[in-house]
Amino acid sequence: MSSTIQERIDAVDWRIADESLSARGYAVTDPILTREECASIISLYNEPNRFRSHIIMERHRFGVGDYKYFSHPLPELVSDLRTGAYPYLAKVANEWAQAFGEKKPLFPLDHAAFVKISHKAGQTKPTPLVLHYEAGGYNCLHQDLYGEIAFPLQMVFLLGQQGRDWEGGEFLLVEQQPRAQSKAEVVAANQGQAIIFTTRYRPVKGSRGYYRVNLRHGVSRVHRGTRYTLGIIFHDAK
């Protein structure tokens, strides 16, 4: 790929992504990152000054593995992914807010404007992160909510290839509809692709209009190898 990150994001079929997000709560893009770019993000993991926080999952009963939140300034590649994809997802977020009948102002289409809203709510810490698992590692089902302000969609990029760099370690989404049993999905993607998914709720149309369906995400146990991913969360943290 010789094109820029923004050009690759612009080339995503966002109509199909929108349809998939509305129907299933997730979408998988074509490859956006090259193998070299994936490797460059992984290489940052051993540079402590790039990160503001290092979380060992076992200490908090989050799973087995660890992850690190980037500090300011974000690496240019990470920042470009966050700001480049946001306007497309803000349109979906606004459609969902309207379906829910929310009265609060719509999400601005510029990410810098949205970040200002997070900061006014006391959420000033950057949330993009790199997650790392070895054999035996997994991530319990959860939601990435860091304060009052939460953008309803987020992304995870696979920095390696399942089947080559690791076995197992599937990305999981579990949906809980009211008065129904939970439904789980395994979402497959290849290196450099993004999985876009629901942060907390997605709208589902019922006989009396739209209602909220709750989703949580996680990672199944890694059986072999090393799994790295890049998480792009659009709201900041307290």
C-alpha positions in Angstrom: 0.0 0.0 0.0 1.5 3.3 -1.1 -1.6 5.4 -0.2 -2.0 7.4 3.0 -3.9 6.3 6.1 -6.7 8.7 5.2 -6.9 7.5 1.7 -7.3 3.9 2.9 -9.9 4.9 5.4 -11.8 6.9 2.7 -11.7 3.8 0.5 -13.6 1.7 3.0 -17.1 0.9 1.8 -18.8 2.8 4.7 -22.3 2.0 3.4 -21.7 -1.7 3.9 -20.0 -1.1 7.2 -23.0 1.0 8.3 -25.4 -1.8 7.3 -23.4 -4.4 9.2 -23.1 -2.3 12.3 -26.9 -1.7 12.4 -27.7 -5.3 11.7 -25.1 -7.0 13.9 -23.3 -4.4 16.0 -20.0 -4.9 14.2 -18.2 -4.6 10.8 -14.9 -5.7 9.4 -13.0 -3.4 7.0 -10.6 -4.3 4.2 -6.9 -4.0 5.3 -6.0 -0.5 6.4 -2.6 -1.1 8.0 0.4 -2.7 6.2 2.5 -5.4 7.8 5.2 -2.9 8.3 2.9 -0.4 10.0 1.6 -3.2 12.2 5.2 -4.1 13.1 6.0 -0.5 13.9 3.1 -0.3 16.4 4.2 -3.6 18.1 7.8 -2.2 18.4 6.5 0.7 20.4 5.4 -1.7 23.2 8.9 -1.8 24.5 9.2 2.0 24.7 7.8 2.9 28.2 7.9 6.6 27.5 5.2 6.2 24.8 2.6 5.1 27.3 0.8 6.6 30.3 -0.4 3.3 31.9 0.5 -0.4 31.9 -2.3 -2.7 33.0 -1.6 -6.3 34.1 -5.0 -8.0 33.6 -4.6 -10.7 36.2 -4.3 -8.1 39.0 -7.8 -6.8 38.3 -9.4 -10.1 37.2 -9.8 -8.7 33.7 -8.2 -11.9 32.2 -4.7 -13.0 31.4 -2.4 -10.6 29.5 -1.5 -6.9 29.6 -2.2 -3.7 27.8 -0.8 -0.2 27.6 -2.5 3.1 27.0 -0.6 5.6 24.9 0.3 9.0 26.3 0.2 12.3 24.6 1.3 13.0 21.9 -0.2 9.9 20.3 2.0 8.3 17.6 1.2 9.9 14.3 -0.1 6.6 12.8 -2.5 6.1 15.8 -3.7 9.7 15.7 -4.4 9.4 12.0 -6.5 6.3 12.4 -8.5 7.9 15.2 -9.1 11.2 13.5 -9.6 9.7 10.1 -12.2 7.1 10.9 -14.2 9.3 13.4 -16.2 11.4 10.9 -17.6 8.3 9.2 -18.5 6.7 12.6 -20.0 9.9 13.9 -22.6 9.7 11.2 -23.6 6.2 12.4 -23.5 7.4 16.0 -25.9 10.2 15.2 -28.3 7.9 13.4 -28.3 5.6 16.4 -28.9 8.6 18.8 -31.9 9.6 16.7 -33.2 6.0 16.8 -33.0 6.1 20.6 -34.8 9.4 20.6 -32.0 11.1 22.5 -32.4 14.9 23.0 -28.8 15.8 23.7 -26.8 17.4 20.8 -25.5 15.3 18.0 -21.9 14.1 17.9 -19.8 16.7 16.0 -18.3 15.3 12.8 -14.8 16.6 13.8 -12.9 14.5 16.3 -11.1 17.5 17.9 -14.5 19.0 18.6 -15.7 15.7 20.2 -12.5 15.5 22.3 -13.3 19.0 23.7 -16.6 17.6 25.0 -14.7 14.8 26.7 -12.3 17.2 28.3 -15.1 19.4 29.6 -16.4 16.4 31.4 -13.0 15.8 33.0 -12.0 13.0 30.6 -8.5 14.1 29.4 -6.4 10.9 29.3 -5.9 9.3 25.9 -7.5 5.9 25.4 -5.9 4.3 22.3 -4.0 1.2 23.5 -2.0 -1.8 22.5 -3.1 -5.2 23.9 -0.7 -8.2 24.3 -1.4 -11.8 25.0 0.8 -14.9 25.2 -0.4 -18.5 25.2 -3.1 -18.9 27.9 -4.1 -15.3 27.7 -7.6 -14.1 27.3 -9.8 -11.0 28.0 -13.0 -11.2 29.9 -16.2 -9.7 28.5 -16.3 -5.9 29.2 -17.2 -2.5 27.9 -14.7 0.4 27.5 -16.4 3.2 29.4 -14.2 5.8 31.0 -16.6 8.4 32.2 -19.8 10.2 31.4 -19.0 10.8 27.8 -18.7 7.6 25.7 -18.7 7.3 21.9 -20.9 4.4 20.8 -18.4 2.8 18.4 -14.7 1.7 18.6 -12.2 -0.2 16.5 -9.6 -2.9 17.0 -6.8 -3.6 14.5 -5.1 -7.0 14.3 -1.4 -6.4 14.3 -0.6 -10.0 13.5 -2.3 -12.9 11.8 -4.3 -15.6 13.5 -3.0 -19.0 12.4 0.5 -17.7 11.8 1.3 -15.6 14.8 -1.1 -17.2 17.2 -3.9 -19.9 17.5 -7.1 -19.2 19.3 -7.5 -15.6 20.6 -10.8 -15.0 18.7 -12.5 -11.6 19.1 -15.9 -12.2 20.9 -19.0 -10.1 21.0 -21.9 -11.0 23.3 -25.3 -9.3 22.9 -27.9 -9.3 25.6 -31.4 -8.4 24.4 -34.2 -7.7 26.9 -36.0 -10.8 28.2 -33.8 -13.1 26.0 -30.8 -15.3 26.3 -27.4 -13.8 25.4 -26.1 -14.3 21.8 -22.4 -14.7 21.1 -20.5 -14.0 17.9 -16.9 -14.8 16.9 -15.6 -12.0 14.6 -12.8 -13.0 12.3 -10.3 -10.6 10.7 -6.9 -10.6 9.1 -3.8 -8.6 9.9 -4.2 -4.9 9.2 -8.0 -5.1 9.2 -10.2 -3.2 11.6 -13.1 -4.7 13.5 -15.6 -1.8 14.2 -17.9 -2.7 17.0 -20.5 -1.3 19.5 -19.0 0.2 22.7 -22.2 -0.3 24.8 -25.6 -0.2 23.1 -26.9 -0.5 19.6 -30.5 0.2 18.4 -32.8 -2.7 17.4 -36.2 -2.0 15.9 -39.1 -3.6 17.7 -42.9 -3.4 17.4 -42.9 -0.1 19.4 -39.9 1.5 17.8 -36.2 1.1 18.6 -34.8 -0.2 21.9 -31.3 -0.5 23.3 -29.4 -3.8 23.1 -26.4 -4.2 25.3 -23.1 -5.6 23.9 -19.8 -6.6 25.6 -16.6 -7.7 24.0 -13.6 -9.9 24.9 -11.0 -12.3 23.6 -11.0 -16.1 23.8 -8.0 -18.0 25.1 -4.8 -17.9 23.1 -3.6 -21.4 22.6 -0.2 -20.7 21.0 2.0 -17.8 20.0 1.7 -14.0 20.7 -1.3 -11.8 19.9 -1.0 -8.0 19.6 -3.9 -5.7 18.7 -4.4 -1.9 18.6 -7.5 -0.5 20.1 -8.9 2.8 19.0 -11.4 4.4 21.4 -12.7 7.8 20.5 -13.6 9.2 23.9 -10.9 10.0 26.5 -10.7 8.9 30.1 -10.9 10.5 33.5 
